[in-house]
Amino acid sequence: MQYLHKQEPTLECFPAELVQHIFRCLCARDLIVVGKVCKNFYSIQQEETVWKSLFQTKWPILYGAVIGAQSRWDFSSLGSRMFLFYIDTVVVPSHWLYLKREKDEDSQGWIKQKHIKRTKVEQTKSTRDDDMRDDTSESDKLKEYRKEERKKKRIEMTQMEIHCTVQLMKMYPTKLQLQQEVCYVLRRLCYQPLESSNADANQKYIALEDGIPLIFDLMKENQNHAALQMEATAALINLALNDLNKETIAQLGGIPLIVQCMRGFPDDVPILQFCCSVLWNLSCNENNKVLIAKEGAIELIINAMNTHKQEAKLQAKACGALRNIGRNHESNRNAIIHHNGIEAILATVKTHQLVPNIQCEAFRTLYNIGRNISDLVLINEGVQLIIDAMQIHRDDANVQYESCMALAGLSYKENRDLTNGGIQLVMRAMVNHSSNVEIQKIGAAYWLISH
């Protein structure tokens, strides 16, 4: 008698949806290995949803940071998968191991099952004890306690995930593509509009984990690597939003590195734009203004404006940087004028006459620096450009307000008479924007001066 031996089912026999669900429970390293088994597994392993689910489950804080507005993160790219592969190799400190265990369990669905069972028991118990509850204050306290515990746990999880991200910079300094992705993740963790994370707290955590000096080491050792320099400076933009980090960046020699980056890539618009943004944020600190000017950043910013006149974003960031560098600093304002900064700003106003936000940035800078201008030809040219902008953008309250302020800056010294039709336009702005308090204030001041 022949016995028919049934072939035992293998994973290949399962539907693709089920295999995909199983793959989501693996770590990045195992996911890459299993993709080498056969073509079918490889095609499932290449699915973007598999990697996205893996990242969301195992690194929820990082996931919330990189998935959001204006994110370039793509789970089908090699860089994102490389990041996930290497971050799994980081050894988590013992005091955070319980967080990692819970995440690993959650990835296998155990936590969800436990939660369902627990909620069923609690619902049964609550129906029994419903009549016995006379005081609701205890339940309110319990809710508050649980809320605080969840908040505390989220903070610890954020610290752990930031620690693991920064550790990648220490562990793999020669893997430059990985370092680019790490810099991008750090940048996103500090991104202010993110609702899923506390950007200000993240900026502090990254600094405490020595993220700033590690970024500087990358910039020093890879001065000719444009993509890495760009991601490093982009990360510094958001890190420099924190006041303490502004001082740390300057103390660790960050300003000379940023200036050197501008010198090394004079034709790379994104790098110049990011460098101007970093200097803009750093120059909010009064001591940093002196260091920035000392390193020759003012001349480099103006050169970038003259070389790339058509680049709107670069012009806006450069104007913002010059404004902050010159604010409340007489010698810096004079240095900007000496290096033909006013001509560069007026050229920006002309070139981007129809772009409201650039007009606003340029006029804010003219307001701060205008009081130091002594060349009447430049002053008259500036006044005419401001009047033209007020006529073109008569319905834009921001342009009207900044135009009025720029006129005030240019007419500050020696009671210069710069009316030239400007007063009439200011009065018209008051009428068109009667609900704007700031425009009404500056309009009233102009009226008093003119009378």
C-alpha positions, 0 to 999 in steps of 0.5 A, spaced: 500 500 500 502 506 498 502 512 502 501 519 499 505 524 503 502 530 503 507 536 502 507 541 508 505 548 507 511 553 506 511 560 507 511 561 499 504 558 499 501 563 503 497 569 500 502 575 499 498 579 503 499 575 509 506 574 507 507 582 507 503 582 514 509 577 517 514 581 514 512 587 518 514 584 524 521 583 522 527 588 523 530 591 518 536 586 518 532 580 517 527 583 512 533 584 507 535 577 509 529 574 507 528 578 501 534 574 498 530 567 499 526 568 492 523 572 487 516 572 490 519 574 497 524 580 494 518 583 491 514 583 497 520 586 501 521 591 496 514 594 498 514 601 501 508 599 505 512 594 509 518 599 510 513 604 512 510 600 517 516 597 520 519 604 521 512 606 524 512 600 529 519 600 532 521 608 531 515 612 532 518 618 534 523 618 528 517 616 524 513 622 526 518 627 525 520 624 518 513 623 515 510 630 515 510 637 511 515 638 506 519 631 508 523 628 502 523 622 506 521 616 501 521 609 504 523 606 497 529 609 497 536 606 499 538 611 504 531 611 508 532 603 508 540 604 510 538 608 516 533 603 518 538 597 517 543 600 521 539 603 527 537 596 529 545 595 530 545 600 536 545 598 543 540 601 547 542 603 554 539 598 559 535 604 563 531 604 556 531 597 554 524 596 557 521 601 552 525 597 546 521 591 549 515 594 549 515 596 542 518 589 539 512 586 543 507 591 539 510 589 533 508 582 534 501 584 536 502 582 543 500 588 546 494 589 542 491 583 544 493 584 552 490 591 551 483 588 548 483 582 554 484 588 559 479 592 556 474 587 556 475 585 564 475 593 566 468 594 562 465 588 566 468 590 572 466 597 571 458 595 570 459 591 577 461 597 580 457 602 577 452 603 583 458 603 588 462 609 585 460 615 589 466 620 588 468 621 581 475 625 584 479 618 584 477 616 577 479 624 575 486 623 579 487 616 575 486 619 568 491 625 570 496 620 573 495 616 566 496 622 562 502 624 566 505 617 565 504 617 558 507 624 557 513 621 561 514 615 557 514 619 550 519 623 553 523 617 555 522 614 548 524 621 544 530 621 548 532 614 547 531 614 539 535 621 539 540 617 542 540 611 537 540 616 532 546 620 534 550 614 536 550 612 528 554 618 527 559 615 532 559 608 530 559 609 522 563 616 520 565 613 514 558 611 511 557 618 508 550 616 505 548 614 512 551 620 515 546 624 510 540 621 512 542 621 520 543 629 519 536 629 515 533 625 521 536 630 526 533 636 522 526 633 522 526 632 529 528 640 530 523 642 525 518 647 528 511 646 525 511 638 527 505 636 531 508 629 533 514 632 537 517 637 541 522 641 537 525 645 542 526 639 547 529 635 541 534 641 540 536 640 547 536 633 547 540 632 540 545 637 543 546 633 550 547 627 546 553 631 542 550 631 536 552 638 534 560 637 535 559 630 531 556 634 525 562 639 525 566 633 525 563 631 519 563 637 515 571 638 517 572 631 514 568 631 508 569 639 506 568 637 498 562 633 499 557 637 497 551 633 499 553 632 506 555 639 507 548 641 505 545 636 510 549 638 515 548 645 514 540 644 514 541 640 520 544 646 524 539 651 521 534 648 526 538 646 531 540 654 532 533 655 533 535 654 540 538 660 544 543 655 548 545 651 542 546 658 538 552 659 544 554 652 543 555 652 536 559 658 536 563 656 542 565 649 538 567 653 532 561 652 528 561 659 525 568 658 521 565 652 518 559 655 515 563 661 512 568 656 510 562 652 507 560 658 503 567 659 500 568 652 498 561 652 494 560 659 491 556 656 486 551 651 489 545 655 491 542 650 496 548 650 500 549 658 500 541 658 502 542 654 508 548 657 510 545 664 510 539 661 514 544 658 519 547 665 520 540 668 520 539 664 526 545 665 529 546 672 529 540 673 534 545 672 539 549 679 540 556 675 541 555 671 535 554 677 530 561 680 532 564 673 530 560 672 524 563 679 521 570 677 523 570 671 519 568 675 513 561 672 512 558 679 510 562 679 504 560 672 502 553 673 503 553 679 499 557 676 493 552 670 493 546 675 492 550 678 486 552 672 483 545 669 484 540 674 483 534 670 480 534 665 486 528 668 490 529 663 496 537 665 497 535 672 496 530 672 502 535 668 506 541 673 505 536 679 506 534 676 513 541 674 515 544 681 513 538 684 517 540 680 523 547 681 523 546 689 522 541 689 528 543 694 534 550 693 531 553 700 528 560 697 525 556 691 522 551 696 519 557 700 516 560 693 514 554 691 510 554 698 506 562 698 505 561 691 501 555 694 497 550 691 501 545 696 499 546 696 492 545 688 493 538 689 497 536 694 492 537 689 486 533 684 489 527 689 490 528 690 482 529 683 480 523 680 484 518 686 484 512 682 484 514 677 489 511 680 496 515 676 501 522 678 498 519 685 498 518 684 505 525 681 507 528 686 503 524 692 506 525 690 513 533 690 512 533 697 509 529 699 515 535 696 520 540 699 515 537 705 512 539 709 518 547 709 516 546 710 509 549 717 507 549 716 499 543 720 497 543 717 490 542 710 494 537 713 498 533 716 493 533 710 489 531 706 495 525 710 496 522 710 489 523 702 489 519 702 496 513 707 492 513 702 486 512 696 491 506 700 495 503 701 488 504 694 486 502 691 492 497 696 495 492 690 497 498 686 501 498 689 508 505 686 510 508 689 504 505 696 506 507 695 513 514 693 511 514 699 506 512 704 511 518 701 516 523 702 510 521 709 509 522 710 516 529 707 516 531 711 510 529 718 513 531 716 520 538 720 519 538 728 519 530 729 518 531 727 511 525 729 507 523 723 503 516 724 501 516 724 494 509 722 494 511 717 499 506 720 504 500 720 500 501 712 499 502 711 506 495 715 507 492 710 502 495 704 506 491 707 512 485 707 508 485 700 505 488 697 511 484 700 516 483 694 521 491 693 521 493 697 527 501 697 526 499 700 519 495 705 523 500 707 528 506 708 523 501 712 518 499 717 524 507 718 525 508 720 518 502 724 518 505 728 524 512 728 521 509 731 515 505 736 518 
